[in-house]
Structures are given as structure tokens and as C-alpha cells.
Amino acid sequence: MSLSIRVAAIAAACMSSGAMAAVVTIPDSQLVPSTTLYTNVFGTQMVTTGGGNAANVGDPSGRNDDGFRGPINFGYTLSNFFGQNYTSFFLNNNGNITFGAGLSAFTPEGPQGATQPVIAPFFADVDTRGANSGLVYYNTSIPNETILTWDHVGYYNSHDDKLDTFQLVVRGDSFSIPSGEGQIGFFWTSMNWETGDASGGSNGFGGTPAAVGFGDGQSNGFILQGSTTNGISGIVNNHHIWFNLNSEGTPVPVPPPVDAIPEPETYALMLGGLAFLGAWTRRRKLR
């Protein structure tokens, strides 16, 4: 289905049925090719304080399956994320951060399907128990900036034959954002798997692959084109993307460099989808 048909279908379905949920698709053409993370300064390794695998909760090695840590203080306020302000977050082993509670879910139904607000650079069944798997790290020491890194991590069930590396950057209101960057960044380098065994996968693929995007915890959100479909690891491999939060609190991609700008029709259609969700948000606030 083309992007124009998809956005139109979402809008028509929500307006005709009175449904409250809306999902906007971000075109893959917004991704910027790159072969490096935002930074190689990872900070502190995550030791889980909860999650679906009780045997690994609190393991000082940081190795775990379905664990999470939090709340972790930002040291600043993330303002107006889907209309809410947050001063802390939960870092989840399975490729995302959430607000209000940790998330041990391992099979994504799209980031917007989470029961709490979520930012997901690569929501999949990360399992760091394999001997060759790396770990998950967080760095909150930089004023008005937080860096979360999944460094060469494996997948369930303790597989470490294929590894993924990706990073999430979150910035507060007082951060001086350089030209071409934004408030929230997704960075991916070598991405070699996308599905864990418990999500219907085999050898890291098939079943229900990883989800990439944002959700407000009420089934509304933004997903990258290709999210939860076969091949998502190849789509994001060696790319990055920046987002800014608009006045409605919804994430809008920062336009890629001039030599990577998508066709005008594609970009206009995406903005139309963003406008639709923004209008829905305004209506909800007035209720």
C-alpha cells in the first residue's frame, strides 16, 4: 500500500468510526545514511531492577532477558511528549524506554501498542545473556542530554551469533541543538537480527520483527515505514534520524540533508498525516 493510501485510510477510518487511535507512518526516505553512533561514550551499564526473567533481576553483570531499570532521572524535563512532561524514564532491555513504568514485553505490536508512553529505536526481544553479547548502557551525566546504547546485543534465547548496535539520544529544552539535529535521535550501525525465538523468529528473522517509533500509551503513535515487517533490520542498518516535538507534543522528523531529501509528494503526504494526528490531539484536549 502506498504512503498516500495508508495515511488516507487512517484518517478516514478514524473520522468515520469515531475511533480515538491514530498511527502515522514515517517514510523510510527520512533516514540518513551513516556508519557511526552519535557517540561512543556509553556511560553506565544497566543492571535490571525488574522484568520478565526473575533469575536475572539485579544481576551485577548487567546480563538479562526482558529486564528494565528505573525510574532513572533525566536531570531535566522532557517537555510536551504527547502533551506530558517527564523528569524520569525506564530503560528497558528490549530496545526502548518508557514513562511511568518499566516494560518487559518482548514481542512488539507496534510501539503505539504499549500500555505506557514509549520511545523505541528498536523494540525487539533483546537478550544479553549470551557470552558474546554486549550490554545496555545509559549516560545521564551530560547536561540536558541522555544517551541510551544497546551495544552489540544478542537476541532470545541467549543467541549471540548475530548482534545489533543502536542508540537513542534524548535532549531537554535547554540543550542548544546544532543545525540538522533534533530533540530525539535514533542511531543504528550494524543490525544483524530483528526477531527473537519467542516472537516466532528463527535465527533472528521471521515471526514478528522489531518495531521502530513512538507511542502515547493510548494506541496513538508514529512508526517507521517497515516497522514490524520482515527486513526492518536492513532498513535501519547504518542509518540515523532526528526528531523534534512540535507544539502538539508529537515527534516530527528533522528533514534530511539536501542531497537526501525525499520526493516532495512523499514529504507532503507525511506532513499531512502529522497534521491529522495533531488535529486529533487538539480535539482530545478540548474534551
Secondary structure, 3 states (H helix, E strand, C coil): CCHHHHHHHHHHHHHHHCCCCCEEEECHHHCEECCCCCCCCCCEECCCCEECCHHHCCCCCCCCECEEEEEEEEEEEEEEECCEEEEEEEEECCCEEECCCCCCCCCCCCHHHCCCCEEEEEECCEECCCCCCCCEEEECCCCCEEEEEEEEEEECCCEEEEEEEEEEEEECCCCCCCCCCCCEEEEEEEECCCCCHHHCCECCECCCCCEEEEECCCCCEEEECCCCCCCHHHHHCCEEEEEEECCCCCEEECCCCHHHCCCHHHHHHHHHHHHHHHHHHHHHHHC
